[in-house]
Amino acid sequence: MTVHTTRTTLAVTASVLLLGLVGCSPATGGEPEPSTGGETTAAASDPLHIDKPKNLKAVADPCQLLTSAQVQQLKAGTPAPGQSEWGQTSCTWRNQELRIDISPDTVQGQGLRWMAKTAGDNGKPNANVNGYPGVRYGVSRGSCGTYVGTSDKDLFLVYFQTGSEGSRNPEYADPCAMSDKIAGMVLENLPQA
């Protein structure tokens, strides 16, 4: 004795209809035709994929990721080298108005994927900086970090914090806008990979 369930009946019906539609589709002349539906590759649908990778390794000194003109524009002061959590050299600019940390990551090989899983929007970037995916992290009233993917394996972090005298600066009212702005400056200085 065989028991038919609604689910089994629906699956069989859908299969038969699909086969019928395939059998009724018009024949084409044996010439291949280009697809007009856009990219269907996994990379095209991956929100973390970098279409135009940047060469983050090309700038060995993270204190050079901002030009002197950009540092003056930001009124950031003198840079001080440091070390990131992942052991790579970082750079910090600090004064009474602000603190900027820039930390490249060319050693872990995960790109933005890990940060997107832990701090993004369900594994997706929650920021876009000049066309590059980003993840904001550590957001508080006066600070924000923006991780930006430069390739499928590399990223950098820009952390911005308002200093004790910076609270009067209206531009610092949105620390994520500042970290995104600075990250955009860094991207301008990186060569294509």
N, C-alpha and C positions, 0 to 999 in steps of 0.2 A: 504494500500500500504506500502511495506517495502523497505527501502533504505539500500543497502549494501555498506559499505565503504571498502576501501582497508585494513584498520586496522582490521576491523571485520573479513574479509575474511582470512587475515594472521593469526589471533588468532585462528580461527576455524581450519584452515589447520594445524597449529602447534600442536594443541591439538589432532587432529586425528592421526597425525604422531607419536606423543609421545605415545598415547595409543596403536598404532600398534606395536611400538618397544617394549613396555612393554609386550604385548601379545606374542611377538615372542622370548623373551629372554629364554635361555635354563633353564630347570627346574633343581633344585638341589635336592639331596636326603634329606631330612628333617634335616640334621645335620648342625648346625651353623658353619660357617667358620670364622676364625679371619680376620679382615680387614688388608690389606697390604698397604693401602694408607697413613698411618701415622695418627697422631692425627687430629681429626676433631672438637674437642671441642672449645668452644669460647675462653677458656683460652689459648689454643695453638696458636690461631691466633691473640691474643691481644698482641701488641708489648710492652705494659706496664705491662704485667703479670710477676711476679717474680717467676721463677721456684724453686729457692733455697733461700727462704727468710732468711734474717739476723735479729738478735734480737737487734735492735738499743736501746731498753730500758735497755738492760743488762749493758750498760755503762752510769751510772747516771751523771758523770761529763764529759761534752764535752771536757774539757782540757785533758782528758785521752784517747780521740779518736786517738791521735797520741802517740806512745811510745816515751820515752826519746831518744832512738837511732834514731828514725825517725826525731824528732825535731832537733837533732844534725846534721843529714844528710842534712836537709833543711837549717841549720843555722838560725833557726827561733827565737831563744831567749826565753824569759820568757813569759809564757801564762798569759792572763788576762781574767777573766770571764766577760761576758756581757749578753745582752738579745736580742733575735731575734725579728723580727717584729711580730711574732705570740705569743710572751710572754714566750718562753722557754729559758733556759740558753744556752748561746753560749760561744765560746772561741775565743780569738784573740791573735795572735802572731805578733808582729810588731817590726821592726828595720829599719835602713836606707836603707836596700836592698829590703825588701819585707814586705807585710802584708798578713796574712792568717786568715780568719774567718771560723770557722766551726760551723754550726748551725743545730742541729738535730730537726726534726719535728715528734713527736710522739703524737701530740694532735689534729691536724686538721682532721686526718683520711681520707685524699684524696689521699695519696700517690703521685705519680708523675703526675696523671691525669690532675690536674688543671694547673700545670706548662706547661705540653705538649700542652694544649689547648691555653695558652696565649703566650708561647714563643717557643714552639717546631715546628716541621715540620708538620703542619696541624693536630695537635693532636697526633703526634707520637714523640718518642724521637729523638733527633738530635745528641746524643752522646751514646757511649757504654763504660762503665768503668768495666773492668774485667768481662764481661758478664752480667752486670747489666745495665738497661736502664738509660739514663741520659738526661738532658736538659741543654744546655748552655744558660746563660742569662747574660745580662749586659756586653756584649763583647765590649771592646774598645781597643785602642792601647796598653795600659799597664795593663788591668785588664780583668778578666773573672770569672764568677760564674758557677759552675757545680752542678746542683741538681741531686742526685742519689737516685733512688727508692731502698729501702731495703726490702720492702714487698708491698703488694697491698695497704697498708694504711700509711706506714711510709716512710720518706725520710730524707736526710740531704743535706745541702748546703755547698760546699767548695768555698769560694771566695778568689781569688788570685789577688794581686795588686803589681806591681813593684814599689819599693821605689825609692827615689831620687838617690841613689847610685847603684841601681840594674840594671839600663839601660845598664851598661857595661857587665853584665852577659849574655852570649849568650843563656843560658838555659831559661832565662826569656823573650826572644824575642817572644815566643808564649805563652801568658798567659793562654790560654785554655789548652794547653798541660800540663802546670804546675798545674792548678786546677784539671785536670783529674788525673794526677800523684798522687797528694795529696789525692784525693778521693779514688784512688786505695789503698793507704796506710791505710786509714780509714777502707775500706772494709776488709782488711787483719786482722784487729784487732777486728772485730765484730764476735760473735759466731753465729752459725746457729740457726734459730728459732725452 
